[in-house]
Amino acid sequence: MMYQSSKKILVIEDDNVTRNLYLKGLNAKGFDTIGADNGFAGIQKAQEYIPDLIICDITMPDMDGYSVLTALHQDPVTAIIPLIFLTGSSTKADVRKAMELGADDYLTKPSTLDELLRAIASRLQKQANLQYWCAVQLEKPAKSVFVEDNITAIAEDASIGVAENSCQESIMFGKSIFPNIPQLKEVFDFIEAHYHQGITLCDVAEAVGYSPAYLTNRVARQTGETVNSWIVKRRMAGARFLLQNNNQTIEKIAKTLGYQDVSHFSRQFRQHHGLPPQAWRKEHQGVSEKELKVFETVTH
């Protein structure tokens, strides 16, 4: 099978014979190839050529593969490039470390060219699927309902503006819904600032400079929840606040929170709270009035 799209593959391998073998084999299959004989050179070439995929040995002098991967993930441009580790070690500890650092695949030496090609094809297909999904999301109608005039209208109708909602929620409910994890602060800050704009995983990943797949794994590993789950949790917190503190229609609240479809909002709300929004509002608006008095006492 020839790869006529000329995908660019960077091979980082300190052993000349092994590196040249892979480069020759990949060239024969139609790939554009770049070779690097050490980790430092590999990082430089990744930044210079922006390959579609990187194959990297783990055991190398001066800078091992783990350090290469860590450095690549610190640069937003190279952080999204899929990376496959090649190594002579197959211990569970090594495999686990590679996956925890965000490697996309892990092959043990000796690996045949066919095994390597299958791993490359699988990873490139996943990347293509992800890029297509993100493109579809970006082609959807404008997600934010907050043009300047809308903000004023919503503020007048609800007696509070969207920007003020977060401030009031913090005072009335005590703290953010997000866990205090410094490594994920940028992720949660972005969700907090844009949850009402219909954002998706791809939006968050682009904002923080990681691939959606890597970001999903990283957030899930540290919190037990996906990025999309945290977006929904934040919207649900906003929904509870709006339901308790104003008389907007359910449809208007849904649009305020970034939902295009009120049925979708109602369904998600019921999944999280066991009641549809209107029924939940009837049960909780009495509690809201007491909290609002507390808030007014604090702020006046």
C-alpha positions as CSV (number, residue, x, y, z in Angstrom):
1,M,0.0,0.0,0.0
2,M,1.4,3.4,-1.0
3,Y,0.6,6.5,1.0
4,Q,0.0,9.0,-1.8
5,S,-0.9,11.8,0.6
6,S,2.8,11.9,1.5
7,K,2.3,11.9,5.2
8,K,5.5,13.1,7.0
9,I,7.0,10.8,9.5
10,L,9.9,11.7,11.9
11,V,12.0,8.8,13.2
12,I,14.0,9.5,16.3
13,E,16.5,6.6,16.8
14,D,20.1,6.7,17.9
15,D,21.0,3.4,16.3
16,N,22.0,4.2,12.7
17,V,21.2,0.7,11.3
18,T,17.7,0.6,12.9
19,R,16.9,4.2,12.0
20,N,17.9,3.8,8.3
21,L,16.0,0.6,8.1
22,Y,12.8,2.3,9.2
23,L,13.4,5.4,7.0
24,K,14.0,3.2,3.9
25,G,11.0,1.0,4.6
26,L,8.7,4.0,5.2
27,N,10.0,5.8,2.1
28,A,9.2,2.6,0.0
29,K,5.6,2.8,1.3
30,G,5.2,6.4,0.1
31,F,5.9,8.4,3.3
32,D,8.0,11.5,3.5
33,T,10.6,10.7,6.2
34,I,12.9,12.7,8.4
35,G,15.6,11.1,10.6
36,A,17.1,12.3,13.9
37,D,19.9,10.4,15.7
38,N,19.2,11.8,19.2
39,G,16.4,13.4,21.3
40,F,17.6,17.0,21.0
41,A,17.8,16.7,17.2
42,G,14.4,15.1,17.2
43,I,12.7,17.9,19.1
44,Q,14.4,20.5,16.8
45,K,13.2,18.6,13.6
46,A,9.7,18.2,15.0
47,Q,9.5,22.0,15.6
48,E,11.0,22.7,12.1
49,Y,9.1,20.2,10.0
50,I,5.9,19.6,12.0
51,P,5.5,15.9,11.0
52,D,2.2,14.1,10.9
53,L,3.6,11.4,13.3
54,I,6.7,10.7,15.3
55,I,8.4,7.3,16.0
56,C,10.7,7.6,18.9
57,D,13.1,5.2,20.7
58,I,13.0,5.4,24.5
59,T,16.5,4.4,25.4
60,M,18.9,7.0,24.0
61,P,21.9,8.8,25.5
62,D,21.6,12.4,26.9
63,M,17.9,12.6,26.4
64,D,15.6,9.6,26.5
65,G,12.3,9.2,24.7
66,Y,10.2,10.1,27.8
67,S,12.0,13.5,28.0
68,V,11.4,14.0,24.3
69,L,7.7,13.4,24.6
70,T,7.5,15.7,27.7
71,A,9.3,18.5,25.8
72,L,7.1,18.0,22.7
73,H,3.9,18.3,24.9
74,Q,5.2,21.6,26.3
75,D,5.1,23.2,22.9
76,P,1.5,23.8,21.6
77,V,2.6,23.3,18.0
78,T,4.1,19.8,18.6
79,A,1.8,18.8,21.5
80,I,-0.8,17.5,19.1
81,I,1.5,15.3,17.0
82,P,0.9,11.6,17.6
83,L,3.9,9.7,18.9
84,I,4.7,6.0,18.9
85,F,7.4,4.6,21.2
86,L,9.8,1.9,20.0
87,T,11.8,0.2,22.7
88,G,13.5,-3.1,23.6
89,S,11.7,-3.1,27.0
90,S,8.2,-4.4,27.4
91,T,7.8,-4.3,31.2
92,K,4.4,-3.1,32.4
93,A,6.1,-0.3,34.3
94,D,7.6,1.1,31.1
95,V,4.4,0.7,29.1
96,R,2.4,2.4,31.9
97,K,4.9,5.3,32.1
98,A,4.7,5.8,28.3
99,M,0.9,5.9,28.4
100,E,0.8,8.2,31.4
101,L,3.0,10.7,29.6
102,G,0.6,10.7,26.6
103,A,2.2,8.3,24.1
104,D,-0.2,7.2,21.4
105,D,1.2,3.7,21.0
106,Y,4.1,1.5,22.2
107,L,5.9,-1.2,20.1
108,T,8.6,-3.5,21.3
109,K,11.7,-4.3,19.4
110,P,12.3,-6.2,17.2
111,S,9.2,-5.0,15.3
112,T,8.6,-5.8,11.7
113,L,7.9,-3.1,9.1
114,D,4.3,-4.5,8.8
115,E,3.7,-4.1,12.5
116,L,5.0,-0.6,12.4
117,L,2.9,0.3,9.3
118,R,-0.2,-1.1,11.0
119,A,0.4,1.1,14.1
120,I,1.1,4.1,11.9
121,A,-2.1,3.6,9.8
122,S,-4.2,3.1,12.9
123,R,-2.9,6.3,14.6
124,L,-3.2,8.4,11.4
125,Q,-6.7,7.2,10.9
126,K,-7.7,8.2,14.5
127,Q,-6.1,11.6,13.9
128,A,-8.0,12.0,10.7
129,N,-11.3,11.1,12.4
130,L,-10.6,13.5,15.2
131,Q,-9.8,16.3,12.8
132,Y,-12.9,15.6,10.8
133,W,-15.0,15.6,13.9
134,C,-13.5,19.0,15.0
135,A,-14.1,20.4,11.6
136,V,-17.8,19.4,11.7
137,Q,-18.1,21.0,15.1
138,L,-16.6,24.3,13.8
139,E,-19.0,24.3,10.9
140,K,-22.0,24.4,13.1
141,P,-23.9,27.7,13.6
142,A,-22.3,30.3,15.9
143,K,-22.5,28.9,19.3
144,S,-22.3,31.9,21.5
145,V,-25.6,33.7,22.2
146,F,-23.8,36.6,23.8
147,V,-23.5,39.4,21.4
148,E,-23.3,42.8,23.1
149,D,-27.0,43.7,22.9
150,N,-28.0,40.3,24.1
151,I,-26.0,40.6,27.3
152,T,-27.9,43.8,28.1
153,A,-31.2,42.2,27.4
154,I,-30.5,39.1,29.4
155,A,-29.2,41.2,32.3
156,E,-32.4,43.3,32.4
157,D,-34.7,40.3,32.2
158,A,-32.9,38.3,34.8
159,S,-31.9,41.2,37.0
160,I,-28.3,39.9,36.8
161,G,-25.8,39.7,33.9
162,V,-24.0,36.6,32.8
163,A,-20.7,37.9,34.1
164,E,-22.3,38.7,37.4
165,N,-23.7,35.2,37.7
166,S,-20.3,33.6,38.3
167,C,-19.5,36.2,41.0
168,Q,-22.8,35.6,42.8
169,E,-22.5,31.9,42.5
170,S,-19.1,32.0,44.1
171,I,-20.4,34.0,47.1
172,M,-23.6,32.1,47.5
173,F,-22.3,28.6,47.0
174,G,-18.9,29.1,48.5
175,K,-16.5,27.6,45.9
176,S,-15.8,26.5,42.3
177,I,-17.2,23.2,41.1
178,F,-13.7,22.4,39.7
179,P,-11.1,20.5,41.7
180,N,-8.0,22.4,42.7
181,I,-5.4,20.8,40.4
182,P,-2.7,23.2,39.3
183,Q,-1.8,21.2,36.2
184,L,-5.4,21.6,34.9
185,K,-6.0,25.2,36.0
186,E,-5.8,26.4,32.4
187,V,-8.4,23.8,31.3
188,F,-10.9,24.7,34.1
189,D,-10.3,28.4,33.7
190,F,-11.2,28.2,30.0
191,I,-14.4,26.1,30.7
192,E,-15.4,28.6,33.4
193,A,-15.0,31.5,31.0
194,H,-16.7,29.9,28.1
195,Y,-19.1,27.2,29.3
196,H,-22.1,29.3,28.2
197,Q,-20.9,29.5,24.6
198,G,-21.6,25.9,23.6
199,I,-17.9,24.9,23.7
200,T,-16.8,21.3,23.0
201,L,-13.7,19.2,23.8
202,C,-12.1,20.5,20.6
203,D,-12.5,24.1,21.7
204,V,-10.8,23.4,25.1
205,A,-8.0,21.3,23.5
206,E,-7.2,24.1,21.0
207,A,-7.3,26.7,23.7
208,V,-4.7,24.9,25.9
209,G,-2.6,23.5,23.1
210,Y,-3.2,19.8,23.3
211,S,-4.7,17.2,21.1
212,P,-8.3,16.3,22.1
213,A,-7.3,12.7,22.7
214,Y,-4.3,13.6,24.9
215,L,-6.4,16.2,26.9
216,T,-9.2,13.7,27.4
217,N,-6.8,11.1,28.8
218,R,-5.0,13.7,31.0
219,V,-8.2,15.1,32.6
220,A,-9.8,11.7,33.0
221,R,-6.6,10.3,34.7
222,Q,-6.4,13.2,37.2
223,T,-10.1,13.7,37.9
224,G,-12.0,10.6,36.9
225,E,-14.2,12.7,34.6
226,T,-13.9,13.7,30.9
227,V,-13.6,17.2,29.6
228,N,-17.1,17.1,28.2
229,S,-18.4,15.9,31.6
230,W,-16.8,19.0,33.3
231,I,-18.4,21.3,30.7
232,V,-21.8,19.7,31.4
233,K,-21.3,19.9,35.2
234,R,-20.5,23.6,34.9
235,R,-23.6,24.2,32.8
236,M,-25.7,22.3,35.3
237,A,-24.4,24.5,38.1
238,G,-25.3,27.6,36.1
239,A,-28.7,26.1,35.4
240,R,-29.4,25.6,39.0
241,F,-28.5,29.1,39.8
242,L,-30.6,30.6,37.0
243,L,-33.6,28.4,37.8
244,Q,-33.5,29.5,41.5
245,N,-32.9,33.2,41.0
246,N,-35.0,34.4,38.1
247,N,-38.2,33.6,36.2
248,Q,-36.7,33.2,32.7
249,T,-38.3,30.5,30.6
250,I,-36.6,27.1,30.4
251,E,-35.9,27.8,26.7
252,K,-34.2,31.1,27.5
253,I,-32.1,29.5,30.3
254,A,-31.0,26.8,27.9
255,K,-29.9,29.3,25.3
256,T,-28.1,31.3,28.0
257,L,-26.1,28.2,28.9
258,G,-25.1,27.5,25.3
259,Y,-27.6,24.9,24.4
260,Q,-29.1,25.1,20.8
261,D,-31.9,22.7,21.7
262,V,-34.0,23.1,24.8
263,S,-34.9,19.4,24.7
264,H,-31.3,18.5,24.9
265,F,-30.9,20.8,27.9
266,S,-34.0,19.4,29.7
267,R,-32.8,15.8,29.1
268,Q,-29.3,16.5,30.5
269,F,-30.8,18.4,33.5
270,R,-33.1,15.5,34.3
271,Q,-30.2,13.0,34.0
272,H,-28.2,15.0,36.6
273,H,-31.0,15.9,39.0
274,G,-33.8,13.4,38.6
275,L,-36.3,16.0,37.7
276,P,-37.1,18.2,34.7
277,P,-36.0,21.8,35.1
278,Q,-39.5,23.3,35.8
279,A,-40.2,20.7,38.5
280,W,-36.8,21.3,40.1
281,R,-37.4,25.0,40.1
282,K,-40.7,24.7,42.0
283,E,-38.9,22.6,44.7
284,H,-35.9,25.0,45.1
285,Q,-37.0,28.6,44.5
286,G,-38.0,29.0,48.1
287,V,-34.5,28.0,49.2
288,S,-33.2,30.5,46.6
289,E,-35.0,33.5,48.2
290,K,-33.2,32.9,51.5
291,E,-29.8,32.6,49.8
292,L,-30.5,35.8,47.8
293,K,-31.1,37.7,51.1
294,V,-27.8,36.4,52.4
295,F,-26.1,37.6,49.2
296,E,-27.7,41.0,49.5
297,T,-26.6,41.3,53.1
298,V,-23.0,40.5,52.1
299,T,-22.9,42.9,49.2
300,H,-24.8,46.0,50.7
